Amino acid sequence: MKAGKYLGEVRGELRKATWPWDPKEKGVKKYKQLIDSTVVVLIAMVLLGAFVATVDFAMRQAMNFLTTGF
């Protein structure tokens, strides 16, 4: 009985949620906002990864320079 009430409440809350797609559109156009957001996240991940790798490389070179002598 508790599980049925819980599932009913979950279904009600999911109906209130806004989803990142337009239910009126068909095909890939339906998911335009979802695809755009995914692309933004992927680009941000690549840029952040490149930044971290660059800083790591620079710090490693600086530490090698400082520890091996001038």
C-alpha positions in Angstrom: 0.0 0.0 0.0 2.9 2.4 0.8 4.6 1.6 -2.4 1.5 2.4 -4.5 1.1 5.7 -2.7 4.8 6.5 -3.3 4.6 5.6 -7.0 1.5 7.8 -7.4 3.3 10.7 -5.8 6.3 10.2 -8.0 4.2 10.2 -11.1 2.5 13.4 -9.9 5.8 15.1 -9.3 7.2 14.0 -12.7 4.2 15.6 -14.4 5.0 18.9 -12.8 8.6 18.8 -13.9 9.8 20.7 -17.0 11.8 18.5 -19.4 14.5 19.7 -21.8 12.5 18.9 -24.9 9.5 20.3 -26.7 6.7 17.6 -26.8 5.1 19.4 -29.8 8.1 18.9 -32.1 9.0 15.7 -34.0 12.3 13.9 -34.6 15.6 15.4 -33.6 14.1 18.9 -33.4 12.3 17.7 -30.3 15.6 17.4 -28.4 17.2 20.6 -29.6 17.6 22.1 -26.1 18.9 18.8 -24.7 21.5 18.4 -27.6 22.6 22.1 -27.3 23.1 21.7 -23.5 25.0 18.4 -24.0 27.3 20.1 -26.6 28.0 23.0 -24.2 28.9 20.6 -21.4 31.2 18.5 -23.7 33.0 21.7 -24.9 33.4 22.9 -21.3 34.9 19.5 -20.3 37.4 19.6 -23.1 38.5 23.2 -22.3 38.7 22.5 -18.6 40.7 19.3 -19.3 43.1 21.2 -21.5 43.6 23.9 -18.9 44.3 21.4 -16.1 46.7 19.5 -18.3 48.6 22.7 -19.3 48.8 23.9 -15.6 50.0 20.4 -14.6 52.7 20.3 -17.3 53.9 23.8 -16.4 54.0 23.0 -12.6 55.9 19.8 -13.3 58.4 21.6 -15.4 58.8 24.3 -12.7 59.3 21.7 -10.0 61.9 19.8 -12.1 63.7 23.1 -12.7 63.7 23.9 -9.0 64.7 20.5 -7.8 67.4 19.7 -10.3 69.2 23.0 -9.8 69.6 26.1 -12.0 
